[in-house]
Amino acid sequence: MTVKAVLFDLDDTLLWDERSVKETFEAVCSEAAKQVPAIHPQELEEAVRREARALYQSYETFPFTQMIGINPFEGLWARFTGGKQEEFRKLERLAPGYRTEAWTRGLSALGVDNPELGFRLGEMFFSERRNRPIVYEETFSVLDRLKGKYKLLLLTNGSPDLQQEKMDGVPELAGYFDHIVISGDFGEGKPAPSIFRHAMELLGIETHEGIMVGDKLTTDILGSNRVGMKNLWLNRHGVSRDDSIVPAYEAADLEPLFRIIES
């Protein structure tokens, strides 16, 4: 295949979102333990993660967030001020109460009935996550080697304002890309074939001229498979998979991308 363009996912592909979320939880739960010494930070984190998922799934907006690709922990710090769909306005109204309730329920699960503390912790998570933009060590070296040789497109699921804020946290990132496509702007998220076709139209390429690079089998790899595009699955944690979704290539980091493209 002659590759003319590389399509990148954002979260946990170029930005280390998983670590940013983990460090934020650790900071907020440690603060909770200072306020209430009986609290064990790890137990609180587990409880809040559990309660946040359950609460998030209870909202009428849940099918929309699934389709766009916005997870419960993004909801804990998102403003949802972007996006044209009415569902974003509903999420904008829900967000402040959601983060307070998730933390309040997490505390309650540990026997701590303190809605005021729940509110403070929710607001702390809201601000602390913004202070933790983390980039993988190889991100910029890889992009430097690709820039100018291939067309580059960022294809990310999420709320437009939140994904933009993530990129603003690493201001030098956006300049590498010829196009940036955010599912909340487009109206449908990966793995829908439509968003991949839209990306190819922007790039002016045929399917065989692109390669999708991402960490999620169920979005990045499944979606590119559906349109017949080659892909590289970033399996940074060495997780096992079955044969329901099969990537063309697999690697633990971005470095093998060059060998794959040039082969």
MOHU-V307921 format. One record per residue. RES is the residue in one small letter. OMEGA is omega in whole degrees, -180 to 180 (999 if undefined). D_FIRST is the distance of its C-alpha to the first C-alpha in Angstrom with 2 decimals. Layout:
BEGIN
<<RES;OMEGA;D_FIRST> <RES;OMEGA;D_FIRST>>
END
This chain:
BEGIN
<<m;176;0.00> <t;-177;3.79> <v;176;6.07> <k;-175;9.46> <a;176;11.50> <v;178;12.73> <l;-179;15.25> <f;163;18.06> <d;-179;20.92> <l;-172;24.28> <d;180;26.83> <d;170;26.45> <t;175;23.02> <l;175;24.20> <l;-178;27.87> <w;-175;29.79> <d;-179;31.52> <e;179;32.70> <r;179;34.66> <s;179;36.06> <v;-179;37.40> <k;-180;38.79> <e;178;40.59> <t;176;42.01> <f;-179;43.37> <e;-180;44.89> <a;-176;46.61> <v;-180;48.02> <c;175;49.14> <s;176;50.83> <e;178;52.71> <a;180;53.77> <a;175;55.16> <k;-180;57.20> <q;-180;58.68> <v;-174;59.32> <p;-180;59.61> <a;-178;59.44> <i;171;55.80> <h;-174;53.22> <p;-178;50.11> <q;179;47.60> <e;178;49.48> <l;178;49.52> <e;180;45.79> <e;-179;45.18> <a;-180;47.73> <v;176;46.38> <r;-179;42.79> <r;-178;44.17> <e;179;46.44> <a;179;43.87> <r;-177;41.43> <a;-180;44.29> <l;-180;45.64> <y;-179;42.28> <q;-179;41.71> <s;-177;45.22> <y;178;44.59> <e;179;43.91> <t;-173;40.95> <f;178;39.12> <p;179;36.97> <f;-180;35.89> <t;175;35.06> <q;-177;33.02> <m;179;31.06> <i;180;30.50> <g;179;29.97> <i;-174;33.07> <n;-175;34.53> <p;-176;38.27> <f;169;38.26> <e;178;36.69> <g;-180;39.56> <l;178;41.98> <w;180;41.21> <a;173;39.73> <r;-179;41.87> <f;180;39.91> <t;179;41.14> <g;179;37.89> <g;-176;36.28> <k;-175;37.85> <q;180;38.27> <e;179;41.75> <e;178;40.46> <f;178;39.85> <r;176;43.50> <k;179;44.58> <l;178;42.55> <e;179;44.08> <r;-177;47.50> <l;-167;46.73> <a;-178;45.16> <p;179;48.37> <g;-180;50.11> <y;-177;47.09> <r;177;46.81> <t;-177;50.59> <e;180;50.82> <a;-180;47.98> <w;178;49.74> <t;178;53.17> <r;177;52.18> <g;176;50.61> <l;-179;53.91> <s;179;55.86> <a;177;53.95> <l;178;55.38> <g;180;58.85> <v;180;58.85> <d;-174;60.06> <n;-179;59.41> <p;179;57.71> <e;176;58.49> <l;177;56.57> <g;178;53.74> <f;-177;53.59> <r;179;53.65> <l;177;50.90> <g;179;48.72> <e;177;49.24> <m;177;48.61> <f;180;45.22> <f;-178;44.48> <s;-177;45.14> <e;-180;44.09> <r;179;40.50> <r;-178;40.20> <n;-173;41.24> <r;171;38.41> <p;-177;35.03> <i;-179;33.17> <v;175;29.82> <y;-175;27.88> <e;-174;28.47> <e;-172;24.90> <t;-173;24.09> <f;177;25.07> <s;178;23.93> <v;180;20.34> <l;178;20.60> <d;-179;22.27> <r;-179;19.44> <l;-174;16.87> <k;180;19.30> <g;178;19.03> <k;-179;15.57> <y;170;13.78> <k;-178;15.36> <l;179;16.94> <l;176;18.44> <l;-177;20.92> <l;-171;21.10> <t;172;24.32> <n;173;26.78> <g;177;30.42> <s;-175;33.46> <p;-177;32.84> <d;-178;35.75> <l;179;35.02> <q;176;31.34> <q;180;32.47> <e;176;35.21> <k;179;32.87> <m;178;30.90> <d;178;34.24> <g;176;35.22> <v;-166;32.52> <p;-179;32.88> <e;-173;30.44> <l;-172;27.47> <a;-176;27.09> <g;179;26.80> <y;-168;23.32> <f;174;21.89> <d;179;21.37> <h;174;22.20> <i;-179;23.92> <v;179;24.10> <i;-173;26.87> <s;-179;27.42> <g;174;31.16> <d;-176;30.71> <f;179;28.25> <g;178;30.47> <e;-175;28.16> <g;171;26.25> <k;20;23.25> <p;-179;22.43> <a;179;23.37> <p;-176;20.51> <s;-177;22.42> <i;176;21.90> <f;178;18.10> <r;177;18.29> <h;179;20.73> <a;-180;18.49> <m;177;15.70> <e;178;18.56> <l;-178;19.83> <l;-177;16.61> <g;-178;16.14> <i;168;12.51> <e;-176;10.98> <t;-175;10.01> <h;-179;6.23> <e;-180;6.82> <g;172;8.86> <i;180;9.75> <m;180;13.41> <v;-179;15.64> <g;-175;19.05> <d;-174;21.95> <k;177;22.99> <l;-172;21.77> <t;179;23.87> <t;-176;22.55> <d;-175;19.28> <i;179;17.60> <l;-178;19.47> <g;179;18.90> <s;174;15.12> <n;-176;15.18> <r;179;17.50> <v;177;15.27> <g;180;12.22> <m;174;10.36> <k;-178;9.00> <n;174;11.91> <l;177;13.96> <w;175;17.57> <l;180;20.09> <n;-173;22.82> <r;-175;25.31> <h;177;28.27> <g;-180;27.00> <v;179;27.81> <s;178;27.35> <r;172;25.62> <d;-177;25.97> <d;179;23.45> <s;175;24.08> <i;-173;21.08> <v;177;18.28> <p;175;15.64> <a;-180;12.25> <y;179;13.51> <e;179;17.05> <a;-180;18.87> <a;177;22.41> <d;-174;21.63> <l;-172;19.11> <e;-179;19.07> <p;-178;16.26> <l;-177;13.84> <f;179;13.39> <r;180;12.68> <i;-179;10.02> <i;-174;8.26> <e;-178;8.93> <s;999;8.24>>
END
